Amino acid sequence: MREGRSPIVIVAACALLDEKGAVLIAKRPPGRPLAGLWEFPGGKIEPGEEPEGALIRELNEELGIEIERRDLTPLTFASHAYPDFHLLMPVYLCRRWQGSVAAREGQELLWVKPDTLHLYDMPPADEPLKIALRGLS
């Protein structure tokens, strides 16, 4: 890595959309970076892992749901320079999964209408997604 360049961290996120047109957001728990802010579920892509595979794994670990790869539709992406790294985040849309969504990592969960996302404080990388998701439902 050249001096002055930040490492790139790739994280996959998902806009889970229920039958009523609400999207799931999760509150980052205390003790984690950006604690108290709301975000879309997902997580870090491990070396050699595809974004869809990482998302399927993360949503199972975080929420206890099973998702088929064919049910993930690429939606948009976010790119944001934090002080210590640059975040690149592909965001997928998912309208179908198996199981009931449950907070498995102590996070608070909310189903909200996409046009009300502006009411929730989110990490800087997620802020542009509020506008991108506004038309969903």
LUMNUDO-57266 format. One record per residue (C-alpha): residue number from 1; y, x, z; residue in one letter. Coordinates in nm, 4 decimals. Each point is the difference from the previous one (the first is absolute). Last residue first. Layout:
% residues N
<pt><n>NUM</n><v>Y</v><u>X</u><w>Z</w><res>A</res></pt>
...
END
This chain:
% residues 137
<pt><n>137</n><v>-0.0463</v><u>-4.2161</u><w>-0.1489</w><res>S</res></pt>
<pt><n>136</n><v>0.1636</v><u>0.3190</u><w>-0.1274</w><res>L</res></pt>
<pt><n>135</n><v>0.3580</v><u>0.0138</u><w>-0.1324</w><res>G</res></pt>
<pt><n>134</n><v>0.1418</v><u>0.1897</u><w>0.2998</w><res>R</res></pt>
<pt><n>133</n><v>-0.2635</v><u>0.2739</u><w>-0.0201</w><res>L</res></pt>
<pt><n>132</n><v>0.2115</v><u>0.2513</u><w>-0.1937</w><res>A</res></pt>
<pt><n>131</n><v>0.3040</v><u>-0.0766</u><w>0.2170</w><res>I</res></pt>
<pt><n>130</n><v>-0.1773</v><u>0.0673</u><w>0.3285</w><res>K</res></pt>
<pt><n>129</n><v>-0.1780</v><u>0.2922</u><w>-0.1641</w><res>L</res></pt>
<pt><n>128</n><v>0.3278</v><u>0.1936</u><w>-0.0112</w><res>P</res></pt>
<pt><n>127</n><v>-0.0057</v><u>0.0209</u><w>0.3848</w><res>E</res></pt>
<pt><n>126</n><v>-0.3565</v><u>0.1311</u><w>0.0281</w><res>D</res></pt>
<pt><n>125</n><v>0.0845</v><u>0.3704</u><w>-0.0413</w><res>A</res></pt>
<pt><n>124</n><v>0.2778</v><u>-0.0309</u><w>0.2611</w><res>P</res></pt>
<pt><n>123</n><v>-0.2412</v><u>-0.1337</u><w>0.2645</w><res>P</res></pt>
<pt><n>122</n><v>0.0365</v><u>-0.3745</u><w>0.0600</w><res>M</res></pt>
<pt><n>121</n><v>0.2272</v><u>-0.2212</u><w>0.2096</w><res>D</res></pt>
<pt><n>120</n><v>-0.0860</v><u>-0.3640</u><w>-0.0611</w><res>Y</res></pt>
<pt><n>119</n><v>0.2430</v><u>-0.2776</u><w>-0.1048</w><res>L</res></pt>
<pt><n>118</n><v>0.0134</v><u>0.1267</u><w>-0.3607</w><res>H</res></pt>
<pt><n>117</n><v>-0.3679</v><u>-0.0947</u><w>-0.0297</w><res>L</res></pt>
<pt><n>116</n><v>0.1036</v><u>-0.3683</u><w>-0.0018</w><res>T</res></pt>
<pt><n>115</n><v>-0.0375</v><u>-0.0530</u><w>-0.3785</w><res>D</res></pt>
<pt><n>114</n><v>-0.3573</v><u>0.1299</u><w>0.0166</w><res>P</res></pt>
<pt><n>113</n><v>-0.0991</v><u>-0.2793</u><w>0.2421</w><res>K</res></pt>
<pt><n>112</n><v>-0.1422</v><u>0.1461</u><w>0.3184</w><res>V</res></pt>
<pt><n>111</n><v>-0.3463</v><u>0.0445</u><w>0.1518</w><res>W</res></pt>
<pt><n>110</n><v>0.0385</v><u>0.2134</u><w>0.3113</w><res>L</res></pt>
<pt><n>109</n><v>-0.2182</v><u>0.2632</u><w>0.1649</w><res>L</res></pt>
<pt><n>108</n><v>0.0581</v><u>0.2007</u><w>0.3194</w><res>E</res></pt>
<pt><n>107</n><v>-0.1844</v><u>0.3306</u><w>0.0023</w><res>Q</res></pt>
<pt><n>106</n><v>-0.2565</v><u>0.0948</u><w>0.2620</w><res>G</res></pt>
<pt><n>105</n><v>-0.2310</v><u>0.1667</u><w>-0.2513</w><res>E</res></pt>
<pt><n>104</n><v>-0.2432</v><u>-0.2804</u><w>-0.0855</w><res>R</res></pt>
<pt><n>103</n><v>0.2552</v><u>-0.2727</u><w>-0.0704</w><res>A</res></pt>
<pt><n>102</n><v>-0.2051</v><u>-0.2796</u><w>-0.1593</w><res>A</res></pt>
<pt><n>101</n><v>-0.0109</v><u>-0.1456</u><w>-0.3529</w><res>V</res></pt>
<pt><n>100</n><v>-0.3008</v><u>-0.2253</u><w>-0.0369</w><res>S</res></pt>
<pt><n>99</n><v>-0.2847</v><u>0.0908</u><w>-0.2316</w><res>G</res></pt>
<pt><n>98</n><v>-0.0314</v><u>0.0464</u><w>-0.3750</w><res>Q</res></pt>
<pt><n>97</n><v>0.2971</v><u>0.0686</u><w>-0.2247</w><res>W</res></pt>
<pt><n>96</n><v>0.2061</v><u>-0.1631</u><w>-0.2754</w><res>R</res></pt>
<pt><n>95</n><v>0.3732</v><u>0.0039</u><w>-0.0812</w><res>R</res></pt>
<pt><n>94</n><v>0.0532</v><u>0.3764</u><w>-0.0177</w><res>C</res></pt>
<pt><n>93</n><v>0.3078</v><u>0.1706</u><w>-0.1412</w><res>L</res></pt>
<pt><n>92</n><v>0.0117</v><u>0.3788</u><w>-0.0106</w><res>Y</res></pt>
<pt><n>91</n><v>0.2666</v><u>0.2500</u><w>0.0988</w><res>V</res></pt>
<pt><n>90</n><v>-0.0133</v><u>0.3655</u><w>-0.1051</w><res>P</res></pt>
<pt><n>89</n><v>0.1829</v><u>0.2073</u><w>0.2601</w><res>M</res></pt>
<pt><n>88</n><v>0.1459</v><u>0.3465</u><w>-0.0578</w><res>L</res></pt>
<pt><n>87</n><v>0.1507</v><u>0.1448</u><w>0.3160</w><res>L</res></pt>
<pt><n>86</n><v>0.1871</v><u>0.3314</u><w>-0.0093</w><res>H</res></pt>
<pt><n>85</n><v>-0.0384</v><u>0.2140</u><w>0.3092</w><res>F</res></pt>
<pt><n>84</n><v>0.1835</v><u>0.1464</u><w>0.3008</w><res>D</res></pt>
<pt><n>83</n><v>0.3432</v><u>-0.1710</u><w>-0.0130</w><res>P</res></pt>
<pt><n>82</n><v>-0.1261</v><u>-0.3150</u><w>-0.1786</w><res>Y</res></pt>
<pt><n>81</n><v>0.0447</v><u>-0.0184</u><w>-0.3775</w><res>A</res></pt>
<pt><n>80</n><v>-0.1062</v><u>-0.3412</u><w>-0.1336</w><res>H</res></pt>
<pt><n>79</n><v>-0.2031</v><u>-0.1229</u><w>-0.2962</w><res>S</res></pt>
<pt><n>78</n><v>-0.1270</v><u>-0.3578</u><w>-0.0016</w><res>A</res></pt>
<pt><n>77</n><v>-0.2407</v><u>-0.1603</u><w>-0.2437</w><res>F</res></pt>
<pt><n>76</n><v>-0.0533</v><u>-0.3286</u><w>-0.1792</w><res>T</res></pt>
<pt><n>75</n><v>-0.2644</v><u>-0.2715</u><w>-0.0438</w><res>L</res></pt>
<pt><n>74</n><v>-0.3406</v><u>0.1480</u><w>-0.0822</w><res>P</res></pt>
<pt><n>73</n><v>-0.2511</v><u>-0.2856</u><w>0.0337</w><res>T</res></pt>
<pt><n>72</n><v>-0.2754</v><u>0.0251</u><w>0.2603</w><res>L</res></pt>
<pt><n>71</n><v>-0.2634</v><u>-0.2755</u><w>-0.0295</w><res>D</res></pt>
<pt><n>70</n><v>-0.2183</v><u>0.2047</u><w>-0.2388</w><res>R</res></pt>
<pt><n>69</n><v>-0.0385</v><u>0.2660</u><w>0.2721</w><res>R</res></pt>
<pt><n>68</n><v>-0.1657</v><u>-0.2565</u><w>0.2258</w><res>E</res></pt>
<pt><n>67</n><v>0.1523</v><u>-0.0481</u><w>0.3420</w><res>I</res></pt>
<pt><n>66</n><v>-0.1724</v><u>-0.0324</u><w>0.3358</w><res>E</res></pt>
<pt><n>65</n><v>0.2085</v><u>-0.0844</u><w>0.3061</w><res>I</res></pt>
<pt><n>64</n><v>-0.0013</v><u>0.1446</u><w>0.3510</w><res>G</res></pt>
<pt><n>63</n><v>0.3774</v><u>0.0506</u><w>0.0140</w><res>L</res></pt>
<pt><n>62</n><v>0.0644</v><u>0.3688</u><w>0.0647</w><res>E</res></pt>
<pt><n>61</n><v>-0.3399</v><u>0.1541</u><w>-0.0833</w><res>E</res></pt>
<pt><n>60</n><v>-0.0833</v><u>-0.2414</u><w>-0.2835</w><res>N</res></pt>
<pt><n>59</n><v>0.3511</v><u>0.0202</u><w>-0.1371</w><res>L</res></pt>
<pt><n>58</n><v>-0.0161</v><u>0.3810</u><w>0.0147</w><res>E</res></pt>
<pt><n>57</n><v>-0.3319</v><u>0.0283</u><w>-0.1853</w><res>R</res></pt>
<pt><n>56</n><v>0.0992</v><u>-0.2400</u><w>-0.2812</w><res>I</res></pt>
<pt><n>55</n><v>0.3376</v><u>0.1722</u><w>-0.0241</w><res>L</res></pt>
<pt><n>54</n><v>-0.1523</v><u>0.3463</u><w>-0.0180</w><res>A</res></pt>
<pt><n>53</n><v>-0.2407</v><u>-0.1141</u><w>-0.2706</w><res>G</res></pt>
<pt><n>52</n><v>0.2852</v><u>-0.1512</u><w>-0.2011</w><res>E</res></pt>
<pt><n>51</n><v>0.2107</v><u>0.3167</u><w>0.0335</w><res>P</res></pt>
<pt><n>50</n><v>-0.2885</v><u>0.2250</u><w>-0.1136</w><res>E</res></pt>
<pt><n>49</n><v>-0.1374</v><u>0.2484</u><w>0.2515</w><res>E</res></pt>
<pt><n>48</n><v>-0.0488</v><u>0.3705</u><w>-0.0779</w><res>G</res></pt>
<pt><n>47</n><v>0.2203</v><u>0.1048</u><w>0.2921</w><res>P</res></pt>
<pt><n>46</n><v>0.0645</v><u>-0.2992</u><w>0.2302</w><res>E</res></pt>
<pt><n>45</n><v>0.2522</v><u>-0.2672</u><w>-0.0966</w><res>I</res></pt>
<pt><n>44</n><v>0.2141</v><u>-0.0927</u><w>0.2969</w><res>K</res></pt>
<pt><n>43</n><v>0.0270</v><u>-0.3588</u><w>0.1060</w><res>G</res></pt>
<pt><n>42</n><v>0.0260</v><u>-0.3687</u><w>-0.0688</w><res>G</res></pt>
<pt><n>41</n><v>0.1663</v><u>-0.3026</u><w>0.1520</w><res>P</res></pt>
<pt><n>40</n><v>0.3567</v><u>-0.0854</u><w>-0.1016</w><res>F</res></pt>
<pt><n>39</n><v>0.2584</v><u>0.1096</u><w>0.2515</w><res>E</res></pt>
<pt><n>38</n><v>0.2040</v><u>-0.1209</u><w>0.2953</w><res>W</res></pt>
<pt><n>37</n><v>0.1870</v><u>0.2450</u><w>0.2233</w><res>L</res></pt>
<pt><n>36</n><v>-0.0660</v><u>0.0267</u><w>0.3734</w><res>G</res></pt>
<pt><n>35</n><v>-0.1357</v><u>0.3534</u><w>-0.0167</w><res>A</res></pt>
<pt><n>34</n><v>0.1416</v><u>0.2127</u><w>-0.2841</w><res>L</res></pt>
<pt><n>33</n><v>-0.2449</v><u>0.2796</u><w>0.0866</w><res>P</res></pt>
<pt><n>32</n><v>-0.2751</v><u>-0.1251</u><w>0.2288</w><res>R</res></pt>
<pt><n>31</n><v>0.0131</v><u>-0.0173</u><w>0.3804</w><res>G</res></pt>
<pt><n>30</n><v>0.0798</v><u>-0.3697</u><w>0.0136</w><res>P</res></pt>
<pt><n>29</n><v>-0.1685</v><u>-0.2124</u><w>-0.2696</w><res>P</res></pt>
<pt><n>28</n><v>0.1269</v><u>-0.0387</u><w>-0.3592</w><res>R</res></pt>
<pt><n>27</n><v>0.0528</v><u>-0.3711</u><w>-0.0602</w><res>K</res></pt>
<pt><n>26</n><v>-0.2166</v><u>-0.1477</u><w>-0.2749</w><res>A</res></pt>
<pt><n>25</n><v>0.1040</v><u>-0.2137</u><w>-0.2955</w><res>I</res></pt>
<pt><n>24</n><v>-0.2116</v><u>-0.2593</u><w>-0.1810</w><res>L</res></pt>
<pt><n>23</n><v>0.1445</v><u>-0.1960</u><w>-0.2924</w><res>V</res></pt>
<pt><n>22</n><v>0.0348</v><u>-0.3780</u><w>-0.0063</w><res>A</res></pt>
<pt><n>21</n><v>-0.0629</v><u>-0.2030</u><w>-0.3157</w><res>G</res></pt>
<pt><n>20</n><v>-0.1885</v><u>-0.2835</u><w>0.1717</w><res>K</res></pt>
<pt><n>19</n><v>-0.3378</v><u>0.1194</u><w>-0.1362</w><res>E</res></pt>
<pt><n>18</n><v>0.0557</v><u>0.3441</u><w>0.1543</w><res>D</res></pt>
<pt><n>17</n><v>0.1602</v><u>0.3057</u><w>-0.1607</w><res>L</res></pt>
<pt><n>16</n><v>-0.1074</v><u>0.3441</u><w>0.1156</w><res>L</res></pt>
<pt><n>15</n><v>0.2649</v><u>0.2432</u><w>-0.1252</w><res>A</res></pt>
<pt><n>14</n><v>-0.1903</v><u>0.3243</u><w>0.0237</w><res>C</res></pt>
<pt><n>13</n><v>0.0920</v><u>0.3607</u><w>0.0628</w><res>A</res></pt>
<pt><n>12</n><v>-0.1357</v><u>0.3347</u><w>-0.1204</w><res>A</res></pt>
<pt><n>11</n><v>0.1371</v><u>0.3220</u><w>0.1515</w><res>V</res></pt>
<pt><n>10</n><v>0.0543</v><u>0.3254</u><w>-0.1866</w><res>I</res></pt>
<pt><n>9</n><v>0.1707</v><u>0.2813</u><w>0.1883</w><res>V</res></pt>
<pt><n>8</n><v>0.1920</v><u>0.2519</u><w>-0.2105</w><res>I</res></pt>
<pt><n>7</n><v>0.0833</v><u>0.3255</u><w>0.1753</w><res>P</res></pt>
<pt><n>6</n><v>0.3694</v><u>0.0846</u><w>0.0221</w><res>S</res></pt>
<pt><n>5</n><v>0.1667</v><u>0.2592</u><w>-0.2177</w><res>R</res></pt>
<pt><n>4</n><v>0.2624</v><u>0.2392</u><w>0.1326</w><res>G</res></pt>
<pt><n>3</n><v>-0.2156</v><u>0.3093</u><w>-0.0475</w><res>E</res></pt>
<pt><n>2</n><v>-0.2596</v><u>-0.0397</u><w>-0.2699</w><res>R</res></pt>
<pt><n>1</n><v>-0.3420</v><u>-0.1349</u><w>0.0920</w><res>M</res></pt>
END
